[in-house]
Amino acid sequence: MGYQPTCANFLEEGRQRLAQQAYDAVFLDLSLPDGVGFELLSHIRTSTTNTKVIMISAFDGIAERKRASQEGADYFIGKPFNRKTIEQALQYIQV
């Protein structure tokens, strides 16, 4: 796999990065220091067309998975996860 990851730790930082560059995929944590990942998911869905979103969260319940799917996430990974889980997610979303 040949990927060039970029990291953003806050919602606003994520918005700024998305405004600067197009991304094939975004790993988006549900819990961020300045808010909830669903806020950025909504932003991604209204401002980009091709970016795939993989939600990640320690809150791995049916409600979280259902909401992620309803709001446009392409895949959901519960924590903890490993490299194989990431590879499977990327294969699933075909990136």
Phi, psi and omega in degrees: 000135178240092182241153176239090184287151174231146184242139171226133184260349183228158179304310183296321177297321177296316177300317180297315180297318179294330178285334183273335190206148174274140180237141175287322182213150176231127169268117187239116179283142179293323182251113178243158184302330184247016178160198184251136182303335178300331177297315180287327177301315178300317178299315180298316183292330180270342185247344178231153183253326188254354183288125176273143182239125175250111178279142175231144181194148171284340176272090189251056180257173180299320182297316180294316180297318180295314180297317179302315180295315181296327183270001171110007176292143181272340183198157179225131177239127174274149177271151355284158177223170181229182182301320180298321178299318179296314179299319179296319179297315180295323176293320181298317181275359175060053175253000000 
